[in-house]
Amino acid sequence: MKFDDLATRYTGGLAHAYEAERTGGPEWPKEQVIVERFLATLPRGAALLDVPVGTGRFLPFYKTYDLRVTGLDISLDMLAAAKSKAAALGLDIALAKGDIRKIDAADKSFEAALCVRFVNWVDFAGMEAALAELSRVARSALIVSVRVWPTPRTVRQRLGQRWTALRRRRAELNFHNQEATEALFARLGFKVADSEMVRQRRDQTRYILYLLRRTA
């Protein structure tokens, strides 16, 4: 999906129903547990960038761990939901419209950055652009979710003719090669400090949450 299409995707009713339609799914509750575990490793009072912040699903964790958070999203409707949640929590958080490819912040102005449920909507070049910008503004850590294929040749051999059908059925989502994804992390100056698989499907695609630590 193109960045411009994403800018208008989560508006109106889709934004309003976003959490209600996902909280009962197989991935949402596990994501919550893993993200909280990763956030708990950050220093108390650390500055964190959450992009896209969406409806603010992780706001309660930010309050628990006393994190100073800036949340950016391209959708004003999603931001409105996040602002309502922040007010209900009594949480002081900066929420603003922003583009993940061009973040209005100085280099290394945040201790860490979090990006969940975004790079599955863009191709590899889009993921590289987004993560490069996050790595620019984050001093020490990134928390990123990525949907991956294992080495494509291995998957093709295992699945045979089902490979093409499965790829066609999942055309809207982007699944990135796991080896290439982790090589990208290294090129950006990060190593995998921790990771946990949220879900593995029968077609061998994996949904992984990564905690990355800066090496350079």
Buried (B, 14 or more C-beta within 10 A) or exposed (E): BEBEEBEEEBBEEEBBEBBEEBEEEEBBEBBBEBBBBBBEBBEEEBBBBBBBBBBBBBBBBBBEBEBBBBBBBBBEBBBBBBBEBBEEBEBEBEBEEBBBEEBEBEEEBBBBBBBBBBBBBBEBEBBBBBBEBBBBBBBBBBBBBBBBBBEBEEBBEEBEEEBEEBBEEBEEEBBBBBEBBBEBBEEBEBEEBBBBEBBEEEBBBBBBBBBBBBEE
